[in-house]
Amino acid sequence: MNALVPSEIQLDALREVANIGCGHAVSALARLVGGKRVELAVPRAMVTTAAEAAAHLGGEEPAVGVKLGMEGEVRGVMLFVLSARDGAALGVVLLGQVSRAAEVESALAETANIVASACLSAIGKLTGWKLLPTVPELRRGSAREVVGGAVRETEGQETSPVVVLEARFSAASAPPVSGRMLLVLERESSRALLERLGV
């Protein structure tokens, strides 16, 4: 795989990985929000930099994100990110009441942990690899800061290209909740994953 321009076939393969992984993640999320229907948009696969990803996926609106690293044959981060409003709404859905900020943050972190575990488990079954998330880390700031920081940490530079698998979800809960799940893969992990998939 060229570090900058993967082929369409390779991008399709990565998109299918995201589709399978995020599909399992959405099923886990649906159980957490009481069996309400959760819709998943068709995932995207793109090669970008931290700065470009932040500009494309973020903005200056307040956001909350939970970042988890990946342990195993694939290295990178998974980011469960919502607008500040949707983060608060998910807290209400999960806890069933108005709660202290610390309780909401704990619930969001645990939700991201369960969702990430489901996603990585599905990818692990697809590849035969054992993949596990690290301890979740909650972050607040602008969407640009939350997304850009996670992408930047994967390769350590603003200008280093990374593969980002992005899926949007929306839960028909009360109140309704929507957000994004991002898998940001290190370049070598992207190559290893594509080789494992035979593309």
C-alpha positions in Angstrom: 0.0 0.0 0.0 1.3 3.4 -0.9 1.5 5.5 2.3 -0.5 8.3 0.7 -2.7 6.7 -1.9 -4.2 3.3 -1.2 -6.0 1.7 -4.1 -9.8 1.7 -4.4 -9.8 -2.0 -3.7 -7.8 -1.5 -0.5 -10.1 1.3 0.6 -13.1 -0.9 -0.1 -11.6 -3.6 2.0 -11.0 -1.2 4.9 -14.5 0.2 4.6 -15.8 -3.4 4.9 -13.7 -3.9 8.0 -15.2 -0.7 9.5 -18.7 -1.8 8.4 -18.4 -5.1 10.3 -16.7 -3.7 13.3 -18.9 -0.7 13.7 -22.0 -2.9 13.0 -21.2 -4.9 16.1 -20.4 -1.7 18.0 -23.9 -0.3 17.2 -25.5 -3.5 18.3 -23.8 -3.2 21.7 -24.8 0.5 21.8 -28.4 -0.5 21.1 -28.5 -2.8 24.1 -27.0 -0.1 26.3 -29.7 2.4 25.4 -32.5 0.0 26.2 -33.0 -1.8 22.9 -33.8 1.4 20.9 -32.9 1.3 17.3 -29.5 2.6 16.4 -28.9 3.6 12.7 -25.4 3.3 11.2 -24.4 5.3 8.1 -22.2 3.5 5.6 -18.6 3.8 7.0 -15.9 5.7 5.1 -12.3 4.9 4.8 -9.8 7.7 4.1 -6.1 8.5 4.2 -5.6 11.9 5.8 -3.4 13.9 8.3 -4.3 15.0 11.8 -4.9 18.6 10.6 -7.1 17.5 7.7 -9.1 15.0 9.7 -9.8 17.6 12.4 -10.9 20.2 9.8 -13.0 17.6 7.9 -14.6 15.8 10.9 -14.7 18.5 13.5 -15.2 22.2 13.9 -15.2 24.6 16.8 -18.4 23.3 18.3 -18.0 21.8 21.9 -17.6 18.0 21.8 -16.8 15.1 24.1 -14.8 12.2 23.0 -13.6 8.9 24.6 -10.2 7.7 23.2 -9.1 4.1 23.5 -5.9 2.6 22.2 -5.7 -0.8 20.5 -3.6 -3.7 21.8 -2.7 -6.6 19.6 -1.6 -6.9 16.0 -3.3 -3.6 15.0 -2.1 -0.4 16.5 -4.0 2.9 16.6 -6.9 4.5 18.5 -10.6 4.3 18.5 -12.5 7.4 19.2 -16.2 7.6 20.3 -17.1 11.2 19.8 -20.3 13.2 20.2 -21.3 16.9 20.3 -21.4 18.2 23.9 -25.2 18.2 23.6 -25.4 14.6 22.4 -23.0 13.6 25.1 -25.3 15.0 27.7 -28.3 13.4 26.1 -26.6 10.0 26.1 -25.8 10.5 29.7 -29.6 11.0 30.4 -30.4 7.8 28.3 -27.8 5.7 30.2 -28.5 6.9 33.7 -32.2 7.7 33.4 -31.9 11.0 35.3 -30.0 14.2 35.7 -26.7 13.3 37.2 -23.4 14.8 38.3 -20.8 15.5 35.6 -18.5 12.9 37.0 -21.2 10.2 36.8 -22.0 11.2 33.2 -18.4 11.0 32.2 -18.0 7.6 33.9 -21.0 6.3 32.0 -19.7 7.7 28.7 -16.3 6.1 29.2 -17.8 2.8 30.1 -20.1 3.0 27.1 -17.1 3.7 24.8 -15.3 0.8 26.3 -18.1 -1.6 25.6 -18.6 -0.3 22.1 -14.9 -0.4 21.3 -14.6 -3.9 22.7 -17.5 -5.1 20.4 -15.9 -3.4 17.4 -12.4 -4.8 18.0 -13.8 -8.3 18.8 -15.6 -8.3 15.4 -12.5 -7.2 13.6 -10.5 -9.9 15.5 -12.9 -12.6 14.4 -12.5 -11.4 10.8 -8.7 -11.5 11.0 -8.0 -14.2 13.5 -6.2 -11.6 15.7 -6.8 -10.9 19.3 -7.5 -7.1 19.6 -8.3 -5.4 22.9 -9.0 -1.7 23.8 -6.9 0.1 26.4 -8.3 2.1 29.3 -10.7 4.7 28.0 -9.7 8.4 28.3 -12.4 11.0 28.2 -11.6 14.4 26.5 -13.6 17.6 26.1 -12.9 20.6 23.9 -13.8 21.6 20.4 -14.5 18.9 17.9 -11.3 20.0 16.1 -9.3 19.5 19.3 -10.9 16.2 20.3 -10.6 14.6 16.9 -7.3 16.2 15.8 -5.6 15.2 19.1 -6.5 11.6 18.7 -5.4 11.4 15.1 -2.2 13.3 15.8 -1.2 11.0 18.6 -1.4 8.0 16.3 1.6 9.0 14.3 2.9 11.9 16.4 2.9 14.5 13.6 0.4 16.8 12.1 1.5 15.9 8.6 1.9 12.1 8.9 -0.8 10.3 6.9 -3.1 7.9 8.8 -6.0 5.7 7.8 -9.2 6.9 9.3 -12.3 4.7 9.3 -15.3 6.7 10.2 -18.9 5.7 10.9 -21.8 7.9 11.9 -24.5 6.6 14.2 -27.8 7.8 15.5 -30.0 6.3 18.3 -33.7 6.7 18.3 -33.7 7.1 22.1 -35.3 9.8 24.2 -33.6 12.2 23.9 -32.2 11.2 20.5 -28.4 10.8 20.3 -26.0 10.9 17.4 -22.2 10.8 17.1 -19.3 9.2 15.3 -17.0 6.2 15.8 -13.5 6.6 14.4 -10.8 4.0 14.0 -7.4 5.6 13.4 -4.8 3.1 12.3 -1.0 3.5 12.3 0.4 3.1 8.8 2.2 -0.2 9.5 -1.0 -1.5 11.0 -3.0 -0.5 8.0 -0.5 -2.5 5.8 -0.6 -5.5 8.1 -4.4 -5.5 8.1 -4.6 -5.3 4.3 -2.1 -8.1 4.0 -4.1 -10.2 6.4 -7.2 -9.6 4.3 -5.3 -10.5 1.2 -5.6 -7.2 -0.7 
